[in-house]
Amino acid sequence: MDSDNHIDIRRLVRAHGARQLTIARLRAPADWEGELRSALAAHREPASIFAGSDLRLFVQSFAMFFTATMMFLL
């Protein structure tokens, strides 16, 4: 291979990182600490047992299956 065909990947990676950092800074809210605190507080709230729809769906499906099985056996 000829050295003229090599691409300077380090320069491209540094330029990409600088662009990504600039975009992240422009998108960040002015009060990022307040946003972070409120997001952490919302994440730490206790969840009820039926907060996730997966458990509720499982219980409903099991109840329907159990009822159908009992009707079949009778």
HTML snippet that shows the backbone in 3Dmol.js (N, CA, C, O; Angstrom):
<script src="https://3Dmol.org/build/3Dmol-min.js"></script>
<div id="view" style="width:600px;height:400px;position:relative"></div>
<script>
const pdb = `
ATOM      1  N   MET A   1       0.834  -1.196   0.000  1.00  0.00           N
ATOM      2  CA  MET A   1       0.000   0.000   0.000  1.00  0.00           C
ATOM      3  C   MET A   1       0.871   1.248   0.000  1.00  0.00           C
ATOM      4  O   MET A   1       1.964   1.282   0.566  1.00  0.00           O
ATOM      5  N   ASP A   2       0.368   2.216  -0.623  1.00  0.00           N
ATOM      6  CA  ASP A   2       1.064   3.498  -0.686  1.00  0.00           C
ATOM      7  C   ASP A   2       0.625   4.358   0.498  1.00  0.00           C
ATOM      8  O   ASP A   2      -0.550   4.338   0.865  1.00  0.00           O
ATOM      9  N   SER A   3       1.528   5.100   1.092  1.00  0.00           N
ATOM     10  CA  SER A   3       1.200   5.924   2.256  1.00  0.00           C
ATOM     11  C   SER A   3       0.253   7.060   1.892  1.00  0.00           C
ATOM     12  O   SER A   3      -0.383   7.628   2.780  1.00  0.00           O
ATOM     13  N   ASP A   4       0.139   7.407   0.615  1.00  0.00           N
ATOM     14  CA  ASP A   4      -0.790   8.466   0.205  1.00  0.00           C
ATOM     15  C   ASP A   4      -2.243   7.993   0.271  1.00  0.00           C
ATOM     16  O   ASP A   4      -3.157   8.817   0.284  1.00  0.00           O
ATOM     17  N   ASN A   5      -2.463   6.693   0.313  1.00  0.00           N
ATOM     18  CA  ASN A   5      -3.822   6.156   0.355  1.00  0.00           C
ATOM     19  C   ASN A   5      -4.375   6.014   1.769  1.00  0.00           C
ATOM     20  O   ASN A   5      -5.555   5.702   1.933  1.00  0.00           O
ATOM     21  N   HIS A   6      -3.559   6.234   2.787  1.00  0.00           N
ATOM     22  CA  HIS A   6      -4.016   6.092   4.167  1.00  0.00           C
ATOM     23  C   HIS A   6      -4.863   7.295   4.571  1.00  0.00           C
ATOM     24  O   HIS A   6      -4.598   8.429   4.173  1.00  0.00           O
ATOM     25  N   ILE A   7      -5.878   7.016   5.365  1.00  0.00           N
ATOM     26  CA  ILE A   7      -6.745   8.071   5.876  1.00  0.00           C
ATOM     27  C   ILE A   7      -6.337   8.341   7.317  1.00  0.00           C
ATOM     28  O   ILE A   7      -6.120   7.409   8.091  1.00  0.00           O
ATOM     29  N   ASP A   8      -6.233   9.604   7.673  1.00  0.00           N
ATOM     30  CA  ASP A   8      -5.891   9.970   9.046  1.00  0.00           C
ATOM     31  C   ASP A   8      -7.154   9.861   9.896  1.00  0.00           C
ATOM     32  O   ASP A   8      -7.899  10.830  10.042  1.00  0.00           O
ATOM     33  N   ILE A   9      -7.386   8.686  10.449  1.00  0.00           N
ATOM     34  CA  ILE A   9      -8.609   8.417  11.194  1.00  0.00           C
ATOM     35  C   ILE A   9      -8.639   9.172  12.518  1.00  0.00           C
ATOM     36  O   ILE A   9      -9.714   9.536  12.994  1.00  0.00           O
ATOM     37  N   ARG A  10      -7.480   9.411  13.116  1.00  0.00           N
ATOM     38  CA  ARG A  10      -7.452  10.128  14.402  1.00  0.00           C
ATOM     39  C   ARG A  10      -7.992  11.540  14.258  1.00  0.00           C
ATOM     40  O   ARG A  10      -8.725  12.017  15.125  1.00  0.00           O
ATOM     41  N   ARG A  11      -7.645  12.199  13.193  1.00  0.00           N
ATOM     42  CA  ARG A  11      -8.143  13.560  12.968  1.00  0.00           C
ATOM     43  C   ARG A  11      -9.653  13.546  12.772  1.00  0.00           C
ATOM     44  O   ARG A  11     -10.355  14.422  13.277  1.00  0.00           O
ATOM     45  N   LEU A  12     -10.152  12.556  12.043  1.00  0.00           N
ATOM     46  CA  LEU A  12     -11.592  12.464  11.808  1.00  0.00           C
ATOM     47  C   LEU A  12     -12.351  12.153  13.092  1.00  0.00           C
ATOM     48  O   LEU A  12     -13.434  12.692  13.320  1.00  0.00           O
ATOM     49  N   VAL A  13     -11.787  11.284  13.934  1.00  0.00           N
ATOM     50  CA  VAL A  13     -12.440  10.942  15.203  1.00  0.00           C
ATOM     51  C   VAL A  13     -12.461  12.144  16.128  1.00  0.00           C
ATOM     52  O   VAL A  13     -13.471  12.403  16.782  1.00  0.00           O
ATOM     53  N   ARG A  14     -11.363  12.883  16.194  1.00  0.00           N
ATOM     54  CA  ARG A  14     -11.328  14.088  17.043  1.00  0.00           C
ATOM     55  C   ARG A  14     -12.330  15.127  16.561  1.00  0.00           C
ATOM     56  O   ARG A  14     -13.011  15.753  17.373  1.00  0.00           O
ATOM     57  N   ALA A  15     -12.426  15.316  15.266  1.00  0.00           N
ATOM     58  CA  ALA A  15     -13.383  16.287  14.720  1.00  0.00           C
ATOM     59  C   ALA A  15     -14.814  15.851  15.013  1.00  0.00           C
ATOM     60  O   ALA A  15     -15.660  16.681  15.345  1.00  0.00           O
ATOM     61  N   HIS A  16     -15.086  14.558  14.892  1.00  0.00           N
ATOM     62  CA  HIS A  16     -16.427  14.052  15.186  1.00  0.00           C
ATOM     63  C   HIS A  16     -16.757  14.241  16.669  1.00  0.00           C
ATOM     64  O   HIS A  16     -17.873  14.632  17.010  1.00  0.00           O
ATOM     65  N   GLY A  17     -15.802  13.968  17.541  1.00  0.00           N
ATOM     66  CA  GLY A  17     -16.016  14.158  18.975  1.00  0.00           C
ATOM     67  C   GLY A  17     -16.284  15.608  19.321  1.00  0.00           C
ATOM     68  O   GLY A  17     -17.135  15.907  20.158  1.00  0.00           O
ATOM     69  N   ALA A  18     -15.559  16.506  18.676  1.00  0.00           N
ATOM     70  CA  ALA A  18     -15.779  17.935  18.925  1.00  0.00           C
ATOM     71  C   ALA A  18     -17.167  18.358  18.466  1.00  0.00           C
ATOM     72  O   ALA A  18     -17.824  19.149  19.142  1.00  0.00           O
ATOM     73  N   ARG A  19     -17.625  17.841  17.322  1.00  0.00           N
ATOM     74  CA  ARG A  19     -18.981  18.161  16.847  1.00  0.00           C
ATOM     75  C   ARG A  19     -20.039  17.615  17.790  1.00  0.00           C
ATOM     76  O   ARG A  19     -21.018  18.299  18.089  1.00  0.00           O
ATOM     77  N   GLN A  20     -19.850  16.380  18.264  1.00  0.00           N
ATOM     78  CA  GLN A  20     -20.815  15.776  19.179  1.00  0.00           C
ATOM     79  C   GLN A  20     -20.877  16.532  20.501  1.00  0.00           C
ATOM     80  O   GLN A  20     -21.960  16.692  21.064  1.00  0.00           O
ATOM     81  N   LEU A  21     -19.742  16.999  21.006  1.00  0.00           N
ATOM     82  CA  LEU A  21     -19.708  17.766  22.238  1.00  0.00           C
ATOM     83  C   LEU A  21     -20.435  19.096  22.071  1.00  0.00           C
ATOM     84  O   LEU A  21     -21.169  19.520  22.964  1.00  0.00           O
ATOM     85  N   THR A  22     -20.236  19.746  20.945  1.00  0.00           N
ATOM     86  CA  THR A  22     -20.929  21.004  20.679  1.00  0.00           C
ATOM     87  C   THR A  22     -22.438  20.800  20.605  1.00  0.00           C
ATOM     88  O   THR A  22     -23.204  21.594  21.151  1.00  0.00           O
ATOM     89  N   ILE A  23     -22.862  19.739  19.930  1.00  0.00           N
ATOM     90  CA  ILE A  23     -24.297  19.444  19.826  1.00  0.00           C
ATOM     91  C   ILE A  23     -24.876  19.138  21.200  1.00  0.00           C
ATOM     92  O   ILE A  23     -25.974  19.595  21.518  1.00  0.00           O
ATOM     93  N   ALA A  24     -24.156  18.369  22.023  1.00  0.00           N
ATOM     94  CA  ALA A  24     -24.635  18.034  23.368  1.00  0.00           C
ATOM     95  C   ALA A  24     -24.762  19.284  24.232  1.00  0.00           C
ATOM     96  O   ALA A  24     -25.712  19.418  25.003  1.00  0.00           O
ATOM     97  N   ARG A  25     -23.809  20.190  24.102  1.00  0.00           N
ATOM     98  CA  ARG A  25     -23.878  21.426  24.896  1.00  0.00           C
ATOM     99  C   ARG A  25     -25.040  22.302  24.451  1.00  0.00           C
ATOM    100  O   ARG A  25     -25.672  22.950  25.285  1.00  0.00           O
ATOM    101  N   LEU A  26     -25.332  22.335  23.161  1.00  0.00           N
ATOM    102  CA  LEU A  26     -26.442  23.151  22.676  1.00  0.00           C
ATOM    103  C   LEU A  26     -27.789  22.562  23.089  1.00  0.00           C
ATOM    104  O   LEU A  26     -28.742  23.305  23.319  1.00  0.00           O
ATOM    105  N   ARG A  27     -27.876  21.243  23.184  1.00  0.00           N
ATOM    106  CA  ARG A  27     -29.139  20.596  23.552  1.00  0.00           C
ATOM    107  C   ARG A  27     -29.383  20.565  25.048  1.00  0.00           C
ATOM    108  O   ARG A  27     -30.519  20.365  25.477  1.00  0.00           O
ATOM    109  N   ALA A  28     -28.359  20.754  25.846  1.00  0.00           N
ATOM    110  CA  ALA A  28     -28.508  20.665  27.297  1.00  0.00           C
ATOM    111  C   ALA A  28     -29.350  21.831  27.802  1.00  0.00           C
ATOM    112  O   ALA A  28     -29.197  22.958  27.330  1.00  0.00           O
ATOM    113  N   PRO A  29     -30.245  21.566  28.767  1.00  0.00           N
ATOM    114  CA  PRO A  29     -31.045  22.663  29.320  1.00  0.00           C
ATOM    115  C   PRO A  29     -30.162  23.606  30.128  1.00  0.00           C
ATOM    116  O   PRO A  29     -29.082  23.232  30.585  1.00  0.00           O
ATOM    117  N   ALA A  30     -30.640  24.829  30.294  1.00  0.00           N
ATOM    118  CA  ALA A  30     -29.860  25.820  31.036  1.00  0.00           C
ATOM    119  C   ALA A  30     -29.678  25.376  32.481  1.00  0.00           C
ATOM    120  O   ALA A  30     -28.604  25.550  33.056  1.00  0.00           O
ATOM    121  N   ASP A  31     -30.722  24.805  33.069  1.00  0.00           N
ATOM    122  CA  ASP A  31     -30.652  24.343  34.453  1.00  0.00           C
ATOM    123  C   ASP A  31     -30.537  22.825  34.451  1.00  0.00           C
ATOM    124  O   ASP A  31     -31.475  22.132  34.846  1.00  0.00           O
ATOM    125  N   TRP A  32     -29.407  22.306  34.013  1.00  0.00           N
ATOM    126  CA  TRP A  32     -29.266  20.864  33.880  1.00  0.00           C
ATOM    127  C   TRP A  32     -29.211  20.156  35.223  1.00  0.00           C
ATOM    128  O   TRP A  32     -29.593  18.990  35.325  1.00  0.00           O
ATOM    129  N   GLU A  33     -28.735  20.854  36.263  1.00  0.00           N
ATOM    130  CA  GLU A  33     -28.702  20.219  37.580  1.00  0.00           C
ATOM    131  C   GLU A  33     -30.114  20.011  38.116  1.00  0.00           C
ATOM    132  O   GLU A  33     -30.403  18.972  38.709  1.00  0.00           O
ATOM    133  N   GLY A  34     -30.994  20.988  37.913  1.00  0.00           N
ATOM    134  CA  GLY A  34     -32.382  20.847  38.332  1.00  0.00           C
ATOM    135  C   GLY A  34     -33.086  19.743  37.563  1.00  0.00           C
ATOM    136  O   GLY A  34     -33.867  18.979  38.130  1.00  0.00           O
ATOM    137  N   GLU A  35     -32.806  19.664  36.266  1.00  0.00           N
ATOM    138  CA  GLU A  35     -33.386  18.596  35.445  1.00  0.00           C
ATOM    139  C   GLU A  35     -32.918  17.228  35.923  1.00  0.00           C
ATOM    140  O   GLU A  35     -33.707  16.285  35.990  1.00  0.00           O
ATOM    141  N   LEU A  36     -31.644  17.122  36.253  1.00  0.00           N
ATOM    142  CA  LEU A  36     -31.097  15.859  36.729  1.00  0.00           C
ATOM    143  C   LEU A  36     -31.711  15.470  38.070  1.00  0.00           C
ATOM    144  O   LEU A  36     -32.056  14.307  38.278  1.00  0.00           O
ATOM    145  N   ARG A  37     -31.849  16.430  38.979  1.00  0.00           N
ATOM    146  CA  ARG A  37     -32.455  16.132  40.284  1.00  0.00           C
ATOM    147  C   ARG A  37     -33.900  15.683  40.143  1.00  0.00           C
ATOM    148  O   ARG A  37     -34.323  14.743  40.815  1.00  0.00           O
ATOM    149  N   SER A  38     -34.660  16.340  39.280  1.00  0.00           N
ATOM    150  CA  SER A  38     -36.065  15.949  39.109  1.00  0.00           C
ATOM    151  C   SER A  38     -36.177  14.576  38.435  1.00  0.00           C
ATOM    152  O   SER A  38     -37.069  13.797  38.770  1.00  0.00           O
ATOM    153  N   ALA A  39     -35.295  14.278  37.505  1.00  0.00           N
ATOM    154  CA  ALA A  39     -35.318  12.963  36.862  1.00  0.00           C
ATOM    155  C   ALA A  39     -34.951  11.867  37.858  1.00  0.00           C
ATOM    156  O   ALA A  39     -35.556  10.795  37.846  1.00  0.00           O
ATOM    157  N   LEU A  40     -33.965  12.123  38.720  1.00  0.00           N
ATOM    158  CA  LEU A  40     -33.595  11.135  39.736  1.00  0.00           C
ATOM    159  C   LEU A  40     -34.708  10.946  40.758  1.00  0.00           C
ATOM    160  O   LEU A  40     -34.959   9.825  41.200  1.00  0.00           O
ATOM    161  N   ALA A  41     -35.375  12.029  41.136  1.00  0.00           N
ATOM    162  CA  ALA A  41     -36.480  11.917  42.089  1.00  0.00           C
ATOM    163  C   ALA A  41     -37.629  11.118  41.487  1.00  0.00           C
ATOM    164  O   ALA A  41     -38.248  10.311  42.181  1.00  0.00           O
ATOM    165  N   ALA A  42     -37.920  11.329  40.215  1.00  0.00           N
ATOM    166  CA  ALA A  42     -38.989  10.576  39.561  1.00  0.00           C
ATOM    167  C   ALA A  42     -38.612   9.114  39.435  1.00  0.00           C
ATOM    168  O   ALA A  42     -39.477   8.242  39.518  1.00  0.00           O
ATOM    169  N   HIS A  43     -37.346   8.836  39.239  1.00  0.00           N
ATOM    170  CA  HIS A  43     -36.892   7.444  39.098  1.00  0.00           C
ATOM    171  C   HIS A  43     -36.946   6.698  40.434  1.00  0.00           C
ATOM    172  O   HIS A  43     -37.162   5.487  40.462  1.00  0.00           O
ATOM    173  N   ARG A  44     -36.749   7.421  41.536  1.00  0.00           N
ATOM    174  CA  ARG A  44     -36.686   6.791  42.857  1.00  0.00           C
ATOM    175  C   ARG A  44     -38.054   6.633  43.513  1.00  0.00           C
ATOM    176  O   ARG A  44     -38.137   6.063  44.602  1.00  0.00           O
ATOM    177  N   GLU A  45     -39.118   7.113  42.896  1.00  0.00           N
ATOM    178  CA  GLU A  45     -40.444   6.975  43.486  1.00  0.00           C
ATOM    179  C   GLU A  45     -40.822   5.501  43.575  1.00  0.00           C
ATOM    180  O   GLU A  45     -40.562   4.730  42.652  1.00  0.00           O
ATOM    181  N   PRO A  46     -41.437   5.115  44.694  1.00  0.00           N
ATOM    182  CA  PRO A  46     -41.835   3.706  44.811  1.00  0.00           C
ATOM    183  C   PRO A  46     -42.932   3.373  43.806  1.00  0.00           C
ATOM    184  O   PRO A  46     -43.848   4.163  43.575  1.00  0.00           O
ATOM    185  N   ALA A  47     -42.822   2.207  43.226  1.00  0.00           N
ATOM    186  CA  ALA A  47     -43.781   1.779  42.213  1.00  0.00           C
ATOM    187  C   ALA A  47     -44.769   0.795  42.833  1.00  0.00           C
ATOM    188  O   ALA A  47     -44.405  -0.017  43.683  1.00  0.00           O
ATOM    189  N   SER A  48     -45.994   0.879  42.405  1.00  0.00           N
ATOM    190  CA  SER A  48     -46.970  -0.096  42.887  1.00  0.00           C
ATOM    191  C   SER A  48     -46.780  -1.409  42.138  1.00  0.00           C
ATOM    192  O   SER A  48     -46.077  -1.456  41.129  1.00  0.00           O
ATOM    193  N   ILE A  49     -47.400  -2.464  42.625  1.00  0.00           N
ATOM    194  CA  ILE A  49     -47.200  -3.776  42.024  1.00  0.00           C
ATOM    195  C   ILE A  49     -47.797  -3.850  40.622  1.00  0.00           C
ATOM    196  O   ILE A  49     -47.307  -4.604  39.781  1.00  0.00           O
ATOM    197  N   PHE A  50     -48.851  -3.074  40.361  1.00  0.00           N
ATOM    198  CA  PHE A  50     -49.483  -3.103  39.049  1.00  0.00           C
ATOM    199  C   PHE A  50     -49.077  -1.914  38.186  1.00  0.00           C
ATOM    200  O   PHE A  50     -49.751  -1.610  37.202  1.00  0.00           O
ATOM    201  N   ALA A  51     -47.980  -1.234  38.541  1.00  0.00           N
ATOM    202  CA  ALA A  51     -47.543  -0.088  37.741  1.00  0.00           C
ATOM    203  C   ALA A  51     -47.089  -0.531  36.356  1.00  0.00           C
ATOM    204  O   ALA A  51     -47.346   0.153  35.365  1.00  0.00           O
ATOM    205  N   GLY A  52     -46.418  -1.672  36.287  1.00  0.00           N
ATOM    206  CA  GLY A  52     -45.996  -2.198  34.988  1.00  0.00           C
ATOM    207  C   GLY A  52     -47.142  -2.965  34.357  1.00  0.00           C
ATOM    208  O   GLY A  52     -47.807  -3.746  35.037  1.00  0.00           O
ATOM    209  N   SER A  53     -47.380  -2.767  33.108  1.00  0.00           N
ATOM    210  CA  SER A  53     -48.505  -3.432  32.455  1.00  0.00           C
ATOM    211  C   SER A  53     -48.224  -4.914  32.224  1.00  0.00           C
ATOM    212  O   SER A  53     -49.153  -5.677  31.961  1.00  0.00           O
ATOM    213  N   ASP A  54     -46.961  -5.339  32.318  1.00  0.00           N
ATOM    214  CA  ASP A  54     -46.624  -6.748  32.083  1.00  0.00           C
ATOM    215  C   ASP A  54     -47.222  -7.656  33.150  1.00  0.00           C
ATOM    216  O   ASP A  54     -47.783  -8.703  32.829  1.00  0.00           O
ATOM    217  N   LEU A  55     -47.105  -7.265  34.411  1.00  0.00           N
ATOM    218  CA  LEU A  55     -47.656  -8.089  35.487  1.00  0.00           C
ATOM    219  C   LEU A  55     -49.175  -8.124  35.417  1.00  0.00           C
ATOM    220  O   LEU A  55     -49.785  -9.176  35.607  1.00  0.00           O
ATOM    221  N   ARG A  56     -49.777  -6.991  35.147  1.00  0.00           N
ATOM    222  CA  ARG A  56     -51.238  -6.944  35.036  1.00  0.00           C
ATOM    223  C   ARG A  56     -51.726  -7.812  33.877  1.00  0.00           C
ATOM    224  O   ARG A  56     -52.714  -8.533  34.010  1.00  0.00           O
ATOM    225  N   LEU A  57     -51.037  -7.741  32.751  1.00  0.00           N
ATOM    226  CA  LEU A  57     -51.402  -8.562  31.594  1.00  0.00           C
ATOM    227  C   LEU A  57     -51.249 -10.043  31.909  1.00  0.00           C
ATOM    228  O   LEU A  57     -52.084 -10.852  31.503  1.00  0.00           O
ATOM    229  N   PHE A  58     -50.187 -10.406  32.630  1.00  0.00           N
ATOM    230  CA  PHE A  58     -49.983 -11.800  33.006  1.00  0.00           C
ATOM    231  C   PHE A  58     -51.109 -12.303  33.912  1.00  0.00           C
ATOM    232  O   PHE A  58     -51.626 -13.403  33.711  1.00  0.00           O
ATOM    233  N   VAL A  59     -51.485 -11.502  34.903  1.00  0.00           N
ATOM    234  CA  VAL A  59     -52.538 -11.914  35.828  1.00  0.00           C
ATOM    235  C   VAL A  59     -53.857 -12.063  35.093  1.00  0.00           C
ATOM    236  O   VAL A  59     -54.582 -13.030  35.326  1.00  0.00           O
ATOM    237  N   GLN A  60     -54.185 -11.127  34.207  1.00  0.00           N
ATOM    238  CA  GLN A  60     -55.437 -11.224  33.447  1.00  0.00           C
ATOM    239  C   GLN A  60     -55.428 -12.442  32.534  1.00  0.00           C
ATOM    240  O   GLN A  60     -56.431 -13.147  32.429  1.00  0.00           O
ATOM    241  N   SER A  61     -54.312 -12.690  31.881  1.00  0.00           N
ATOM    242  CA  SER A  61     -54.218 -13.850  30.991  1.00  0.00           C
ATOM    243  C   SER A  61     -54.339 -15.149  31.769  1.00  0.00           C
ATOM    244  O   SER A  61     -55.001 -16.084  31.318  1.00  0.00           O
ATOM    245  N   PHE A  62     -53.709 -15.216  32.930  1.00  0.00           N
ATOM    246  CA  PHE A  62     -53.794 -16.409  33.744  1.00  0.00           C
ATOM    247  C   PHE A  62     -55.219 -16.635  34.240  1.00  0.00           C
ATOM    248  O   PHE A  62     -55.696 -17.769  34.276  1.00  0.00           O
ATOM    249  N   ALA A  63     -55.891 -15.557  34.621  1.00  0.00           N
ATOM    250  CA  ALA A  63     -57.278 -15.699  35.084  1.00  0.00           C
ATOM    251  C   ALA A  63     -58.173 -16.212  33.962  1.00  0.00           C
ATOM    252  O   ALA A  63     -59.031 -17.061  34.201  1.00  0.00           O
ATOM    253  N   MET A  64     -57.991 -15.719  32.758  1.00  0.00           N
ATOM    254  CA  MET A  64     -58.797 -16.191  31.628  1.00  0.00           C
ATOM    255  C   MET A  64     -58.480 -17.652  31.317  1.00  0.00           C
ATOM    256  O   MET A  64     -59.387 -18.442  31.059  1.00  0.00           O
ATOM    257  N   PHE A  65     -57.194 -18.015  31.340  1.00  0.00           N
ATOM    258  CA  PHE A  65     -56.801 -19.400  31.077  1.00  0.00           C
ATOM    259  C   PHE A  65     -57.358 -20.335  32.145  1.00  0.00           C
ATOM    260  O   PHE A  65     -57.859 -21.413  31.825  1.00  0.00           O
ATOM    261  N   PHE A  66     -57.273 -19.930  33.413  1.00  0.00           N
ATOM    262  CA  PHE A  66     -57.769 -20.745  34.510  1.00  0.00           C
ATOM    263  C   PHE A  66     -59.283 -20.950  34.391  1.00  0.00           C
ATOM    264  O   PHE A  66     -59.782 -22.060  34.582  1.00  0.00           O
ATOM    265  N   THR A  67     -60.003 -19.876  34.077  1.00  0.00           N
ATOM    266  CA  THR A  67     -61.455 -19.971  33.926  1.00  0.00           C
ATOM    267  C   THR A  67     -61.817 -20.892  32.758  1.00  0.00           C
ATOM    268  O   THR A  67     -62.717 -21.722  32.886  1.00  0.00           O
ATOM    269  N   ALA A  68     -61.138 -20.758  31.639  1.00  0.00           N
ATOM    270  CA  ALA A  68     -61.418 -21.607  30.483  1.00  0.00           C
ATOM    271  C   ALA A  68     -61.105 -23.062  30.786  1.00  0.00           C
ATOM    272  O   ALA A  68     -61.838 -23.954  30.359  1.00  0.00           O
ATOM    273  N   THR A  69     -60.024 -23.314  31.519  1.00  0.00           N
ATOM    274  CA  THR A  69     -59.663 -24.679  31.877  1.00  0.00           C
ATOM    275  C   THR A  69     -60.718 -25.293  32.801  1.00  0.00           C
ATOM    276  O   THR A  69     -61.100 -26.449  32.620  1.00  0.00           O
ATOM    277  N   MET A  70     -61.181 -24.545  33.768  1.00  0.00           N
ATOM    278  CA  MET A  70     -62.211 -25.053  34.679  1.00  0.00           C
ATOM    279  C   MET A  70     -63.521 -25.337  33.940  1.00  0.00           C
ATOM    280  O   MET A  70     -64.202 -26.325  34.213  1.00  0.00           O
ATOM    281  N   MET A  71     -63.854 -24.458  33.008  1.00  0.00           N
ATOM    282  CA  MET A  71     -65.084 -24.688  32.217  1.00  0.00           C
ATOM    283  C   MET A  71     -64.945 -25.954  31.360  1.00  0.00           C
ATOM    284  O   MET A  71     -65.906 -26.705  31.195  1.00  0.00           O
ATOM    285  N   PHE A  72     -63.754 -26.180  30.824  1.00  0.00           N
ATOM    286  CA  PHE A  72     -63.528 -27.365  30.002  1.00  0.00           C
ATOM    287  C   PHE A  72     -63.599 -28.637  30.843  1.00  0.00           C
ATOM    288  O   PHE A  72     -64.158 -29.644  30.409  1.00  0.00           O
ATOM    289  N   LEU A  73     -63.031 -28.586  32.042  1.00  0.00           N
ATOM    290  CA  LEU A  73     -63.000 -29.765  32.894  1.00  0.00           C
ATOM    291  C   LEU A  73     -64.391 -30.113  33.456  1.00  0.00           C
ATOM    292  O   LEU A  73     -64.683 -31.276  33.736  1.00  0.00           O
ATOM    293  N   LEU A  74     -65.220 -29.114  33.610  1.00  0.00           N
ATOM    294  CA  LEU A  74     -66.573 -29.384  34.129  1.00  0.00           C
ATOM    295  C   LEU A  74     -67.384 -29.951  33.020  1.00  0.00           C
ATOM    296  O   LEU A  74     -68.561 -30.260  33.211  1.00  0.00           O
TER     297      LEU A  74
END
`;
const viewer = $3Dmol.createViewer("view");
viewer.addModel(pdb, "pdb");
viewer.setStyle({}, {cartoon: {color: "spectrum"}});
viewer.zoomTo();
viewer.render();
</script>
